[in-house]
Amino acid sequence: MSILKAEGRKFPTQTQVLVIGAGACGTIAALAAKEHGAEVFIVERDAKPSGSTSLSSGQIPAAGTKLQRAAGLLDDTPDLLYKDILAKAHGECDHAIARLIADEAKNMIEWLVERQVPLTCVLNFQYPGHSRPHMHAAKSLDGAELHAALLAAVEREEIPLATSAHATDLYADADGRIRGVRVTRPDGKTEDIGCEALILACNGYGGSKEMLKRFIPEAAELFYEGHVGNQGDAVRWGEELGASLKDMGSFQGHGAMATPHGVHLNWATVTEGGFHVNVHGKRFSNENAGYSEQALKVHHQPGSVAWAIWDERADAIATQQASHVEAKEAGAVKRCDSVEAIARIVGCDAKALAQTFADIAAAVRGEKQDQFGRDFKGKRMLQPPYCVSKIAGALTHTQGGLEVNTEMRVLRKDGTPFPNLFAGGGAARGLSGPSDWGYLSGSGLMTATNMGRLAGIAAAKLVKG
Ligand SMILES: Cc1cc2nc3c(=O)[nH]c(=O)nc-3n(C[C@H](O)[C@H](O)[C@H](O)COP(=O)(O)OP(=O)(O)OC[C@H]3O[C@@H](n4cnc5c(N)ncnc54)[C@H](O)[C@@H]3O)c2cc1C
Protein backbone atom coordinates (compact mmCIF):
# COMPACT_ATOMS: atom_id res chain seq x y z
CA MET A 1 0.00 0.00 0.00
CA SER A 2 2.21 2.83 -1.17
CA ILE A 3 2.86 5.68 -3.58
CA LEU A 4 5.17 4.71 -6.45
CA LYS A 5 7.06 7.11 -8.72
CA ALA A 6 5.18 7.58 -11.99
CA GLU A 7 8.10 9.08 -13.91
CA GLY A 8 8.51 7.58 -17.37
CA ARG A 9 6.04 4.75 -16.74
CA LYS A 10 3.85 3.58 -19.62
CA PHE A 11 0.45 2.13 -18.72
CA PRO A 12 -0.88 -0.73 -20.86
CA THR A 13 -4.48 0.24 -20.00
CA GLN A 14 -5.50 3.88 -19.87
CA THR A 15 -8.74 5.60 -18.84
CA GLN A 16 -9.75 9.19 -18.16
CA VAL A 17 -11.42 8.76 -14.77
CA LEU A 18 -10.46 5.82 -12.59
CA VAL A 19 -12.61 4.99 -9.55
CA ILE A 20 -11.41 2.81 -6.66
CA GLY A 21 -14.34 1.05 -4.96
CA ALA A 22 -17.74 -0.03 -6.25
CA GLY A 23 -19.97 0.89 -3.31
CA ALA A 24 -22.56 3.69 -3.46
CA CYS A 25 -19.91 6.40 -3.79
CA GLY A 26 -17.88 4.68 -6.51
CA THR A 27 -20.80 3.51 -8.66
CA ILE A 28 -22.47 6.93 -8.51
CA ALA A 29 -19.19 8.75 -9.19
CA ALA A 30 -18.66 6.56 -12.26
CA LEU A 31 -22.23 7.10 -13.51
CA ALA A 32 -21.91 10.88 -13.07
CA ALA A 33 -18.48 11.05 -14.76
CA LYS A 34 -19.77 9.03 -17.72
CA GLU A 35 -22.88 11.22 -17.93
CA HIS A 36 -20.56 14.24 -18.19
CA GLY A 37 -18.67 12.77 -21.09
CA ALA A 38 -15.68 11.05 -19.48
CA GLU A 39 -14.34 7.59 -20.12
CA VAL A 40 -14.54 5.74 -16.78
CA PHE A 41 -13.17 2.56 -15.22
CA ILE A 42 -13.93 1.11 -11.75
CA VAL A 43 -11.68 -1.26 -9.80
CA GLU A 44 -13.13 -3.23 -6.88
CA ARG A 45 -11.24 -5.58 -4.57
CA ASP A 46 -14.10 -8.04 -4.01
CA ALA A 47 -15.15 -10.71 -6.49
CA LYS A 48 -18.74 -9.54 -6.02
CA PRO A 49 -19.11 -5.91 -4.94
CA SER A 50 -20.77 -5.52 -1.56
CA GLY A 51 -19.15 -2.76 0.48
CA SER A 52 -20.91 -1.31 3.49
CA THR A 53 -23.53 -0.11 1.02
CA SER A 54 -24.93 -3.63 0.61
CA LEU A 55 -24.82 -4.24 4.37
CA SER A 56 -26.66 -1.02 5.14
CA SER A 57 -30.35 -0.25 5.53
CA GLY A 58 -30.10 1.92 2.45
CA GLN A 59 -31.71 4.99 4.00
CA ILE A 60 -30.67 8.31 2.46
CA PRO A 61 -31.75 11.67 3.90
CA ALA A 62 -32.94 14.40 1.54
CA ALA A 63 -35.31 17.32 1.95
CA GLY A 64 -37.93 18.84 -0.34
CA THR A 65 -38.03 15.91 -2.78
CA LYS A 66 -40.81 15.22 -5.26
CA LEU A 67 -41.36 11.90 -3.43
CA GLN A 68 -41.99 13.74 -0.15
CA ARG A 69 -44.36 16.22 -1.78
CA ALA A 70 -46.29 13.43 -3.51
CA ALA A 71 -46.64 11.70 -0.13
CA GLY A 72 -48.03 14.89 1.44
CA LEU A 73 -44.91 16.09 3.29
CA LEU A 74 -44.78 19.69 2.14
CA ASP A 75 -42.69 21.44 4.77
CA ASP A 76 -39.31 19.72 4.55
CA THR A 77 -36.57 21.94 3.14
CA PRO A 78 -32.80 21.74 2.43
CA ASP A 79 -32.40 24.46 5.04
CA LEU A 80 -33.91 22.21 7.73
CA LEU A 81 -31.65 19.33 6.69
CA TYR A 82 -28.61 21.64 6.82
CA LYS A 83 -29.57 22.80 10.31
CA ASP A 84 -30.10 19.19 11.45
CA ILE A 85 -26.61 18.20 10.20
CA LEU A 86 -25.00 21.14 11.98
CA ALA A 87 -26.98 20.69 15.20
CA LYS A 88 -26.04 17.00 15.49
CA ALA A 89 -22.36 17.75 14.85
CA HIS A 90 -22.47 20.73 17.26
CA GLY A 91 -21.35 22.85 14.30
CA GLU A 92 -18.00 21.03 14.20
CA CYS A 93 -18.12 19.89 10.58
CA ASP A 94 -17.26 21.64 7.31
CA HIS A 95 -20.20 24.04 6.92
CA ALA A 96 -19.68 24.59 3.18
CA ILE A 97 -19.79 20.85 2.46
CA ALA A 98 -22.81 20.40 4.75
CA ARG A 99 -24.64 23.21 2.94
CA LEU A 100 -23.77 21.80 -0.48
CA ILE A 101 -24.90 18.29 0.43
CA ALA A 102 -28.12 19.48 2.10
CA ASP A 103 -28.95 21.47 -1.07
CA GLU A 104 -27.92 18.71 -3.49
CA ALA A 105 -29.60 15.82 -1.65
CA LYS A 106 -33.02 16.28 -3.27
CA ASN A 107 -31.48 16.46 -6.77
CA MET A 108 -29.53 13.34 -5.91
CA ILE A 109 -32.69 11.39 -4.99
CA GLU A 110 -34.40 12.47 -8.20
CA TRP A 111 -31.29 11.58 -10.22
CA LEU A 112 -31.32 8.11 -8.63
CA VAL A 113 -35.03 7.62 -9.36
CA GLU A 114 -34.36 8.51 -13.02
CA ARG A 115 -31.70 5.75 -13.00
CA GLN A 116 -34.26 3.14 -11.88
CA VAL A 117 -33.13 3.05 -8.25
CA PRO A 118 -36.33 2.11 -6.37
CA LEU A 119 -36.80 4.78 -3.71
CA THR A 120 -39.67 5.88 -1.57
CA CYS A 121 -39.79 8.20 1.43
CA VAL A 122 -39.97 6.81 4.96
CA LEU A 123 -42.65 8.82 6.76
CA ASN A 124 -43.83 6.63 9.61
CA PHE A 125 -40.66 6.86 11.62
CA GLN A 126 -38.30 9.73 12.46
CA TYR A 127 -34.71 9.36 13.62
CA PRO A 128 -33.25 11.38 16.51
CA GLY A 129 -32.01 14.73 15.24
CA HIS A 130 -34.23 14.72 12.13
CA SER A 131 -36.60 17.70 12.41
CA ARG A 132 -38.65 16.13 9.58
CA PRO A 133 -38.73 12.55 8.26
CA HIS A 134 -35.86 13.05 5.79
CA MET A 135 -35.21 9.38 4.92
CA HIS A 136 -35.57 7.87 1.45
CA ALA A 137 -35.02 4.17 0.83
CA ALA A 138 -36.13 1.12 -1.08
CA LYS A 139 -39.28 -0.37 0.50
CA SER A 140 -37.21 -3.27 1.88
CA LEU A 141 -34.97 -0.83 3.86
CA ASP A 142 -32.16 -3.02 2.57
CA GLY A 143 -28.96 -1.50 1.22
CA ALA A 144 -28.43 -4.60 -0.92
CA GLU A 145 -31.43 -3.55 -3.04
CA LEU A 146 -30.03 -0.01 -3.42
CA HIS A 147 -26.60 -1.38 -4.33
CA ALA A 148 -27.97 -3.91 -6.84
CA ALA A 149 -29.83 -1.09 -8.60
CA LEU A 150 -26.65 1.03 -8.75
CA LEU A 151 -24.61 -1.87 -10.14
CA ALA A 152 -27.34 -2.52 -12.73
CA ALA A 153 -27.14 1.14 -13.80
CA VAL A 154 -23.34 0.82 -14.14
CA GLU A 155 -23.84 -2.24 -16.33
CA ARG A 156 -26.49 -0.51 -18.47
CA GLU A 157 -24.06 2.36 -19.06
CA GLU A 158 -21.41 -0.20 -20.06
CA ILE A 159 -18.92 1.17 -17.55
CA PRO A 160 -16.08 -1.33 -17.14
CA LEU A 161 -15.91 -2.71 -13.61
CA ALA A 162 -12.90 -4.88 -12.76
CA THR A 163 -13.67 -7.11 -9.79
CA SER A 164 -11.09 -9.04 -7.71
CA ALA A 165 -8.91 -6.02 -8.50
CA HIS A 166 -7.36 -4.76 -5.28
CA ALA A 167 -5.80 -1.31 -5.77
CA THR A 168 -2.58 -1.58 -3.81
CA ASP A 169 -0.41 1.30 -5.04
CA LEU A 170 -0.81 4.67 -6.73
CA TYR A 171 1.65 6.08 -9.28
CA ALA A 172 2.21 9.79 -8.69
CA ASP A 173 4.43 12.63 -9.87
CA ALA A 174 6.41 14.66 -7.37
CA ASP A 175 3.63 17.30 -7.26
CA GLY A 176 1.04 14.67 -6.30
CA ARG A 177 -0.50 14.30 -9.76
CA ILE A 178 -1.82 10.73 -10.00
CA ARG A 179 -0.80 8.95 -13.20
CA GLY A 180 -2.18 5.50 -12.51
CA VAL A 181 -2.99 2.68 -10.13
CA ARG A 182 -1.50 -0.76 -9.56
CA VAL A 183 -4.03 -3.50 -8.83
CA THR A 184 -3.17 -6.87 -7.36
CA ARG A 185 -5.17 -9.92 -8.36
CA PRO A 186 -6.03 -12.76 -5.92
CA ASP A 187 -3.20 -14.87 -7.43
CA GLY A 188 -0.67 -12.11 -6.65
CA LYS A 189 -0.28 -10.89 -10.26
CA THR A 190 -0.35 -7.13 -10.74
CA GLU A 191 -1.75 -4.88 -13.47
CA ASP A 192 -1.22 -1.15 -13.99
CA ILE A 193 -3.97 1.17 -15.18
CA GLY A 194 -3.22 4.77 -16.18
CA CYS A 195 -5.65 7.62 -15.52
CA GLU A 196 -6.11 11.38 -15.89
CA ALA A 197 -8.12 11.69 -12.67
CA LEU A 198 -8.59 9.36 -9.70
CA ILE A 199 -11.60 9.10 -7.40
CA LEU A 200 -11.06 7.37 -4.05
CA ALA A 201 -14.35 5.69 -3.14
CA CYS A 202 -12.90 2.89 -1.01
CA ASN A 203 -14.53 3.91 2.30
CA GLY A 204 -12.83 4.31 5.70
CA TYR A 205 -10.71 2.33 8.17
CA GLY A 206 -13.32 0.44 10.21
CA GLY A 207 -11.94 -2.89 8.99
CA SER A 208 -8.39 -2.16 10.18
CA LYS A 209 -7.74 -2.87 13.88
CA GLU A 210 -4.33 -1.28 13.51
CA MET A 211 -5.76 2.02 12.27
CA LEU A 212 -8.58 1.95 14.82
CA LYS A 213 -6.06 1.51 17.63
CA ARG A 214 -4.11 4.46 16.27
CA PHE A 215 -6.99 6.86 15.59
CA ILE A 216 -10.01 5.71 17.68
CA PRO A 217 -8.69 3.37 20.42
CA GLU A 218 -12.01 3.42 22.29
CA ALA A 219 -13.78 1.95 19.24
CA ALA A 220 -11.19 -0.73 18.50
CA GLU A 221 -12.88 -3.21 20.85
CA LEU A 222 -16.38 -2.72 19.43
CA PHE A 223 -17.80 -5.33 17.06
CA TYR A 224 -17.27 -3.99 13.52
CA GLU A 225 -20.46 -4.42 11.52
CA GLY A 226 -19.25 -2.74 8.31
CA HIS A 227 -17.47 -4.20 5.30
CA VAL A 228 -14.17 -5.87 6.26
CA GLY A 229 -12.54 -4.83 2.98
CA ASN A 230 -12.56 -1.20 4.11
CA GLN A 231 -8.98 -1.13 5.36
CA GLY A 232 -8.29 2.61 5.25
CA ASP A 233 -6.43 2.55 1.95
CA ALA A 234 -7.51 6.08 1.00
CA VAL A 235 -6.12 7.43 4.27
CA ARG A 236 -2.86 5.45 3.90
CA TRP A 237 -2.24 6.86 0.40
CA GLY A 238 -3.36 10.33 1.50
CA GLU A 239 -0.91 10.35 4.40
CA GLU A 240 1.96 9.39 2.14
CA LEU A 241 1.02 12.09 -0.37
CA GLY A 242 0.81 14.73 2.37
CA ALA A 243 -3.00 15.13 2.32
CA SER A 244 -4.93 16.83 5.09
CA LEU A 245 -6.72 14.30 7.32
CA LYS A 246 -9.61 15.52 9.44
CA ASP A 247 -11.76 14.18 12.31
CA MET A 248 -9.80 10.93 12.45
CA GLY A 249 -11.23 10.11 15.90
CA SER A 250 -14.79 10.26 14.61
CA PHE A 251 -17.03 7.25 14.05
CA GLN A 252 -20.60 6.09 13.80
CA GLY A 253 -21.49 3.43 16.29
CA HIS A 254 -24.71 1.51 16.78
CA GLY A 255 -26.04 0.97 20.28
CA ALA A 256 -28.38 -1.95 19.57
CA MET A 257 -26.61 -4.77 17.83
CA ALA A 258 -28.33 -8.03 18.75
CA THR A 259 -25.69 -10.26 20.29
CA PRO A 260 -24.31 -12.82 19.59
CA HIS A 261 -26.16 -12.57 16.26
CA GLY A 262 -24.21 -9.52 15.05
CA VAL A 263 -27.09 -7.76 13.31
CA HIS A 264 -28.61 -4.50 14.45
CA LEU A 265 -32.13 -3.76 15.58
CA ASN A 266 -34.06 -0.90 14.02
CA TRP A 267 -33.94 2.25 16.15
CA ALA A 268 -37.76 2.47 16.34
CA THR A 269 -37.12 0.08 19.24
CA VAL A 270 -36.00 3.23 21.06
CA THR A 271 -37.78 6.17 19.42
CA GLU A 272 -41.18 4.52 19.93
CA GLY A 273 -40.80 4.42 23.70
CA GLY A 274 -38.31 1.59 24.15
CA PHE A 275 -35.24 1.72 26.38
CA HIS A 276 -32.07 -0.13 27.40
CA VAL A 277 -31.22 -1.71 30.76
CA ASN A 278 -28.06 -3.35 32.07
CA VAL A 279 -27.74 -6.69 33.89
CA HIS A 280 -29.06 -4.97 37.05
CA GLY A 281 -32.30 -4.01 35.28
CA LYS A 282 -31.31 -0.33 35.38
CA ARG A 283 -31.15 2.25 32.60
CA PHE A 284 -27.82 3.99 32.11
CA SER A 285 -28.26 6.71 29.45
CA ASN A 286 -30.54 8.84 27.33
CA GLU A 287 -30.96 6.21 24.61
CA ASN A 288 -32.78 8.68 22.39
CA ALA A 289 -29.74 10.97 22.02
CA GLY A 290 -28.76 8.82 19.04
CA TYR A 291 -27.75 5.29 18.16
CA SER A 292 -24.15 6.26 17.46
CA GLU A 293 -23.23 7.57 20.90
CA GLN A 294 -25.21 4.76 22.54
CA ALA A 295 -22.66 2.17 21.29
CA LEU A 296 -19.93 3.00 23.81
CA LYS A 297 -22.50 3.53 26.58
CA VAL A 298 -23.70 -0.06 26.08
CA HIS A 299 -20.12 -1.28 25.75
CA HIS A 300 -19.25 0.24 29.15
CA GLN A 301 -21.97 -1.74 30.99
CA PRO A 302 -21.07 -4.88 32.98
CA GLY A 303 -20.12 -7.65 30.55
CA SER A 304 -20.23 -5.07 27.71
CA VAL A 305 -23.88 -5.95 27.08
CA ALA A 306 -27.35 -4.55 27.76
CA TRP A 307 -30.96 -5.47 26.91
CA ALA A 308 -33.24 -3.52 24.59
CA ILE A 309 -36.90 -3.51 25.65
CA TRP A 310 -39.72 -2.33 23.37
CA ASP A 311 -43.28 -3.38 22.53
CA GLU A 312 -45.27 -4.84 19.65
CA ARG A 313 -46.40 -1.46 18.34
CA ALA A 314 -42.76 -0.31 18.05
CA ASP A 315 -41.83 -3.68 16.63
CA ALA A 316 -44.32 -3.33 13.78
CA ILE A 317 -42.49 -0.15 12.71
CA ALA A 318 -39.02 -1.64 13.27
CA THR A 319 -39.91 -4.70 11.20
CA GLN A 320 -39.85 -2.56 8.03
CA GLN A 321 -36.06 -2.80 8.14
CA ALA A 322 -34.34 -5.84 6.63
CA SER A 323 -31.71 -6.11 9.40
CA HIS A 324 -34.42 -6.08 12.09
CA VAL A 325 -36.25 -8.90 10.32
CA GLU A 326 -32.94 -10.78 10.11
CA ALA A 327 -32.45 -10.35 13.88
CA LYS A 328 -35.93 -11.74 14.51
CA GLU A 329 -35.40 -14.66 12.16
CA ALA A 330 -32.13 -15.45 13.95
CA GLY A 331 -34.06 -15.73 17.24
CA ALA A 332 -32.55 -12.56 18.74
CA VAL A 333 -35.91 -11.11 19.81
CA LYS A 334 -37.89 -12.70 22.67
CA ARG A 335 -41.53 -11.89 23.47
CA CYS A 336 -42.61 -11.45 27.09
CA ASP A 337 -46.03 -10.85 28.61
CA SER A 338 -44.80 -9.32 31.85
CA VAL A 339 -41.97 -7.37 33.48
CA GLU A 340 -41.13 -10.48 35.54
CA ALA A 341 -40.64 -12.49 32.34
CA ILE A 342 -38.26 -9.81 31.00
CA ALA A 343 -36.33 -9.89 34.30
CA ARG A 344 -35.84 -13.64 33.91
CA ILE A 345 -34.28 -13.11 30.46
CA VAL A 346 -32.05 -10.27 31.69
CA GLY A 347 -31.19 -12.23 34.84
CA CYS A 348 -31.92 -9.25 37.07
CA ASP A 349 -34.03 -8.63 40.14
CA ALA A 350 -37.69 -8.27 39.01
CA LYS A 351 -38.26 -5.49 41.55
CA ALA A 352 -35.37 -3.42 40.15
CA LEU A 353 -36.77 -3.76 36.64
CA ALA A 354 -40.29 -2.94 37.84
CA GLN A 355 -38.86 0.25 39.40
CA THR A 356 -37.27 1.15 36.02
CA PHE A 357 -40.68 0.74 34.35
CA ALA A 358 -42.35 2.78 37.13
CA ASP A 359 -39.81 5.63 36.75
CA ILE A 360 -40.43 5.82 33.02
CA ALA A 361 -44.21 5.75 33.53
CA ALA A 362 -43.85 8.70 35.95
CA ALA A 363 -41.74 10.58 33.36
CA VAL A 364 -44.37 9.83 30.68
CA ARG A 365 -47.07 11.30 32.95
CA GLY A 366 -44.85 14.34 33.51
CA GLU A 367 -44.56 13.66 37.27
CA LYS A 368 -40.81 13.12 37.20
CA GLN A 369 -37.80 14.31 35.22
CA ASP A 370 -35.83 11.52 33.61
CA GLN A 371 -32.47 11.19 35.38
CA PHE A 372 -30.66 10.99 32.01
CA GLY A 373 -32.49 13.94 30.48
CA ARG A 374 -34.61 11.93 28.02
CA ASP A 375 -37.92 13.53 27.17
CA PHE A 376 -40.63 10.92 27.83
CA LYS A 377 -43.41 13.41 28.58
CA GLY A 378 -46.58 12.72 26.67
CA LYS A 379 -45.04 9.69 24.94
CA ARG A 380 -46.76 6.33 24.97
CA MET A 381 -45.77 3.90 27.75
CA LEU A 382 -44.81 0.45 26.48
CA GLN A 383 -47.66 -2.07 26.57
CA PRO A 384 -47.39 -5.87 26.85
CA PRO A 385 -46.55 -8.04 25.04
CA TYR A 386 -42.99 -6.74 25.18
CA CYS A 387 -39.99 -7.52 22.98
CA VAL A 388 -36.52 -8.06 24.45
CA SER A 389 -33.11 -8.53 22.89
CA LYS A 390 -29.61 -8.81 24.32
CA ILE A 391 -27.48 -6.11 22.69
CA ALA A 392 -23.90 -4.93 22.34
CA GLY A 393 -22.38 -1.74 20.95
CA ALA A 394 -21.08 -1.88 17.38
CA LEU A 395 -18.77 0.19 15.24
CA THR A 396 -20.60 0.83 11.97
CA HIS A 397 -18.13 3.02 10.09
CA THR A 398 -15.41 5.58 10.62
CA GLN A 399 -16.17 9.23 9.94
CA GLY A 400 -12.73 10.79 9.61
CA GLY A 401 -10.83 10.91 6.35
CA LEU A 402 -9.36 12.98 3.56
CA GLU A 403 -10.27 16.63 3.64
CA VAL A 404 -11.96 17.68 0.40
CA ASN A 405 -13.23 20.98 -1.02
CA THR A 406 -16.68 21.56 -2.52
CA GLU A 407 -15.55 19.89 -5.77
CA MET A 408 -14.51 16.81 -3.74
CA ARG A 409 -10.87 17.49 -4.60
CA VAL A 410 -8.50 16.13 -1.97
CA LEU A 411 -6.62 18.90 -0.16
CA ARG A 412 -2.99 19.11 0.89
CA LYS A 413 -2.12 20.13 4.43
CA ASP A 414 -1.71 23.73 3.20
CA GLY A 415 -5.29 23.73 1.89
CA THR A 416 -4.42 23.60 -1.83
CA PRO A 417 -6.00 20.81 -3.90
CA PHE A 418 -4.00 17.99 -5.46
CA PRO A 419 -4.04 18.29 -9.27
CA ASN A 420 -6.36 15.35 -10.09
CA LEU A 421 -7.29 13.47 -6.91
CA PHE A 422 -10.90 13.27 -5.66
CA ALA A 423 -12.55 11.45 -2.74
CA GLY A 424 -16.04 10.82 -1.40
CA GLY A 425 -18.13 8.69 0.94
CA GLY A 426 -16.27 6.98 3.77
CA ALA A 427 -12.89 7.81 2.22
CA ALA A 428 -13.44 11.53 2.85
CA ARG A 429 -14.02 13.44 6.06
CA GLY A 430 -17.69 13.04 7.03
CA LEU A 431 -20.14 15.54 8.48
CA SER A 432 -20.06 14.18 12.02
CA GLY A 433 -17.49 16.34 13.80
CA PRO A 434 -14.66 14.91 15.87
CA SER A 435 -16.31 12.13 17.90
CA ASP A 436 -19.14 9.57 18.11
CA TRP A 437 -21.97 11.96 18.97
CA GLY A 438 -22.10 13.97 15.75
CA TYR A 439 -23.51 11.42 13.33
CA LEU A 440 -26.91 12.39 11.94
CA SER A 441 -28.72 9.20 10.92
CA GLY A 442 -28.24 8.57 7.23
CA SER A 443 -25.16 10.75 6.94
CA GLY A 444 -23.13 7.76 5.63
CA LEU A 445 -25.13 7.28 2.46
CA MET A 446 -25.92 10.98 2.18
CA THR A 447 -22.19 11.70 1.87
CA ALA A 448 -21.46 8.58 -0.23
CA THR A 449 -24.16 9.38 -2.80
CA ASN A 450 -23.80 13.17 -3.00
CA MET A 451 -20.01 13.32 -2.77
CA GLY A 452 -19.79 10.51 -5.32
CA ARG A 453 -21.93 12.42 -7.79
CA LEU A 454 -20.09 15.71 -7.21
CA ALA A 455 -16.69 14.00 -7.53
CA GLY A 456 -17.76 12.30 -10.76
CA ILE A 457 -18.95 15.58 -12.29
CA ALA A 458 -15.82 17.49 -11.21
CA ALA A 459 -13.43 14.75 -12.40
CA ALA A 460 -15.17 14.61 -15.80
CA LYS A 461 -14.94 18.39 -16.14
CA LEU A 462 -11.24 18.26 -15.30
CA VAL A 463 -10.38 15.62 -17.89
CA LYS A 464 -12.63 17.11 -20.56
CA GLY A 465 -10.98 20.52 -20.03
C1 LIG B 1 -25.12 -2.40 9.09
C2 LIG B 1 -25.01 -1.04 8.46
C3 LIG B 1 -26.16 -0.27 8.27
C4 LIG B 1 -26.05 1.01 7.70
N1 LIG B 1 -27.19 1.71 7.42
C5 LIG B 1 -27.09 2.93 6.84
C6 LIG B 1 -28.26 3.65 6.46
O1 LIG B 1 -29.39 3.17 6.52
N2 LIG B 1 -28.09 4.92 5.97
C7 LIG B 1 -26.85 5.47 5.80
O2 LIG B 1 -26.75 6.61 5.37
N3 LIG B 1 -25.74 4.77 6.07
C8 LIG B 1 -25.82 3.52 6.57
N4 LIG B 1 -24.69 2.81 6.82
C9 LIG B 1 -23.40 3.41 6.40
C10 LIG B 1 -23.26 3.28 4.87
O3 LIG B 1 -23.42 1.92 4.53
C11 LIG B 1 -21.90 3.78 4.40
O4 LIG B 1 -21.67 5.07 4.91
C12 LIG B 1 -21.84 3.84 2.87
O5 LIG B 1 -22.30 2.63 2.32
C13 LIG B 1 -20.42 4.13 2.41
O6 LIG B 1 -20.38 4.03 1.01
P1 LIG B 1 -18.97 3.97 0.28
O7 LIG B 1 -19.27 3.83 -1.17
O8 LIG B 1 -18.13 5.09 0.76
O9 LIG B 1 -18.29 2.64 0.84
P2 LIG B 1 -18.61 1.08 0.58
O10 LIG B 1 -20.02 0.85 0.25
O11 LIG B 1 -18.05 0.34 1.73
O12 LIG B 1 -17.77 0.77 -0.72
C14 LIG B 1 -16.35 0.79 -0.70
C15 LIG B 1 -15.86 -0.25 -1.69
O13 LIG B 1 -14.45 -0.09 -1.87
C16 LIG B 1 -13.87 -1.37 -1.98
N5 LIG B 1 -12.44 -1.21 -1.67
C17 LIG B 1 -11.87 -0.89 -0.49
N6 LIG B 1 -10.54 -0.79 -0.62
C18 LIG B 1 -10.26 -1.06 -1.91
C19 LIG B 1 -9.06 -1.13 -2.67
N7 LIG B 1 -7.87 -0.86 -2.12
N8 LIG B 1 -9.13 -1.49 -3.98
C20 LIG B 1 -10.32 -1.76 -4.57
N9 LIG B 1 -11.50 -1.70 -3.90
C21 LIG B 1 -11.46 -1.35 -2.59
C22 LIG B 1 -14.64 -2.21 -0.99
O14 LIG B 1 -14.51 -3.58 -1.26
C23 LIG B 1 -16.06 -1.68 -1.20
O15 LIG B 1 -16.75 -2.41 -2.19
C24 LIG B 1 -24.78 1.53 7.35
C25 LIG B 1 -23.63 0.75 7.51
C26 LIG B 1 -23.74 -0.53 8.05
C27 LIG B 1 -22.49 -1.35 8.20
The ligand as an SDF file (V2000), in Angstrom:
LIG
                    3D

 53 58  0  0  0  0  0  0  0  0999 V2000
  -25.1220   -2.4010    9.0910 C   0  0  0  0  0  0  0  0  0  0  0  0
  -25.0130   -1.0400    8.4650 C   0  0  0  0  0  0  0  0  0  0  0  0
  -26.1580   -0.2700    8.2680 C   0  0  0  0  0  0  0  0  0  0  0  0
  -26.0470    1.0100    7.7010 C   0  0  0  0  0  0  0  0  0  0  0  0
  -27.1930    1.7070    7.4200 N   0  0  0  0  0  0  0  0  0  0  0  0
  -27.0920    2.9270    6.8410 C   0  0  0  0  0  0  0  0  0  0  0  0
  -28.2560    3.6540    6.4620 C   0  0  0  0  0  0  0  0  0  0  0  0
  -29.3880    3.1750    6.5200 O   0  0  0  0  0  0  0  0  0  0  0  0
  -28.0910    4.9180    5.9690 N   0  0  0  0  0  0  0  0  0  0  0  0
  -26.8470    5.4670    5.8050 C   0  0  0  0  0  0  0  0  0  0  0  0
  -26.7510    6.6080    5.3700 O   0  0  0  0  0  0  0  0  0  0  0  0
  -25.7390    4.7740    6.0720 N   0  0  0  0  0  0  0  0  0  0  0  0
  -25.8230    3.5230    6.5730 C   0  0  0  0  0  0  0  0  0  0  0  0
  -24.6880    2.8130    6.8170 N   0  0  0  0  0  0  0  0  0  0  0  0
  -23.4020    3.4060    6.4000 C   0  0  0  0  0  0  0  0  0  0  0  0
  -23.2580    3.2750    4.8680 C   0  0  0  0  0  0  0  0  0  0  0  0
  -23.4180    1.9230    4.5270 O   0  0  0  0  0  0  0  0  0  0  0  0
  -21.8970    3.7810    4.3980 C   0  0  0  0  0  0  0  0  0  0  0  0
  -21.6670    5.0690    4.9070 O   0  0  0  0  0  0  0  0  0  0  0  0
  -21.8420    3.8390    2.8710 C   0  0  0  0  0  0  0  0  0  0  0  0
  -22.2990    2.6330    2.3170 O   0  0  0  0  0  0  0  0  0  0  0  0
  -20.4220    4.1310    2.4100 C   0  0  0  0  0  0  0  0  0  0  0  0
  -20.3760    4.0340    1.0110 O   0  0  0  0  0  0  0  0  0  0  0  0
  -18.9700    3.9670    0.2840 P   0  0  0  0  0  0  0  0  0  0  0  0
  -19.2670    3.8340   -1.1680 O   0  0  0  0  0  0  0  0  0  0  0  0
  -18.1260    5.0910    0.7620 O   0  0  0  0  0  0  0  0  0  0  0  0
  -18.2880    2.6360    0.8440 O   0  0  0  0  0  0  0  0  0  0  0  0
  -18.6100    1.0850    0.5810 P   0  0  0  0  0  0  0  0  0  0  0  0
  -20.0250    0.8500    0.2480 O   0  0  0  0  0  0  0  0  0  0  0  0
  -18.0540    0.3420    1.7300 O   0  0  0  0  0  0  0  0  0  0  0  0
  -17.7690    0.7690   -0.7160 O   0  0  0  0  0  0  0  0  0  0  0  0
  -16.3490    0.7900   -0.7020 C   0  0  0  0  0  0  0  0  0  0  0  0
  -15.8600   -0.2470   -1.6910 C   0  0  0  0  0  0  0  0  0  0  0  0
  -14.4530   -0.0860   -1.8740 O   0  0  0  0  0  0  0  0  0  0  0  0
  -13.8650   -1.3650   -1.9800 C   0  0  0  0  0  0  0  0  0  0  0  0
  -12.4430   -1.2100   -1.6670 N   0  0  0  0  0  0  0  0  0  0  0  0
  -11.8680   -0.8870   -0.4930 C   0  0  0  0  0  0  0  0  0  0  0  0
  -10.5440   -0.7870   -0.6170 N   0  0  0  0  0  0  0  0  0  0  0  0
  -10.2600   -1.0640   -1.9130 C   0  0  0  0  0  0  0  0  0  0  0  0
   -9.0620   -1.1310   -2.6690 C   0  0  0  0  0  0  0  0  0  0  0  0
   -7.8740   -0.8620   -2.1230 N   0  0  0  0  0  0  0  0  0  0  0  0
   -9.1310   -1.4860   -3.9810 N   0  0  0  0  0  0  0  0  0  0  0  0
  -10.3240   -1.7620   -4.5710 C   0  0  0  0  0  0  0  0  0  0  0  0
  -11.4960   -1.6990   -3.8980 N   0  0  0  0  0  0  0  0  0  0  0  0
  -11.4620   -1.3490   -2.5940 C   0  0  0  0  0  0  0  0  0  0  0  0
  -14.6440   -2.2080   -0.9860 C   0  0  0  0  0  0  0  0  0  0  0  0
  -14.5090   -3.5840   -1.2560 O   0  0  0  0  0  0  0  0  0  0  0  0
  -16.0610   -1.6760   -1.1960 C   0  0  0  0  0  0  0  0  0  0  0  0
  -16.7470   -2.4080   -2.1880 O   0  0  0  0  0  0  0  0  0  0  0  0
  -24.7770    1.5290    7.3550 C   0  0  0  0  0  0  0  0  0  0  0  0
  -23.6300    0.7510    7.5120 C   0  0  0  0  0  0  0  0  0  0  0  0
  -23.7440   -0.5320    8.0520 C   0  0  0  0  0  0  0  0  0  0  0  0
  -22.4920   -1.3520    8.1990 C   0  0  0  0  0  0  0  0  0  0  0  0
  1  2  1  0
  2  3  1  0
  2 52  2  0
  3  4  2  0
  4  5  1  0
  4 50  1  0
  5  6  2  0
  6  7  1  0
  6 13  1  0
  7  8  2  0
  7  9  1  0
  9 10  1  0
 10 11  2  0
 10 12  1  0
 12 13  2  0
 13 14  1  0
 14 15  1  0
 14 50  1  0
 15 16  1  0
 16 17  1  0
 16 18  1  0
 18 19  1  0
 18 20  1  0
 20 21  1  0
 20 22  1  0
 22 23  1  0
 23 24  1  0
 24 25  2  0
 24 26  1  0
 24 27  1  0
 27 28  1  0
 28 29  2  0
 28 30  1  0
 28 31  1  0
 31 32  1  0
 32 33  1  0
 33 34  1  0
 33 48  1  0
 34 35  1  0
 35 36  1  0
 35 46  1  0
 36 37  1  0
 36 45  1  0
 37 38  2  0
 38 39  1  0
 39 40  1  0
 39 45  2  0
 40 41  1  0
 40 42  2  0
 42 43  1  0
 43 44  2  0
 44 45  1  0
 46 47  1  0
 46 48  1  0
 48 49  1  0
 50 51  2  0
 51 52  1  0
 52 53  1  0
M  END
$$$$
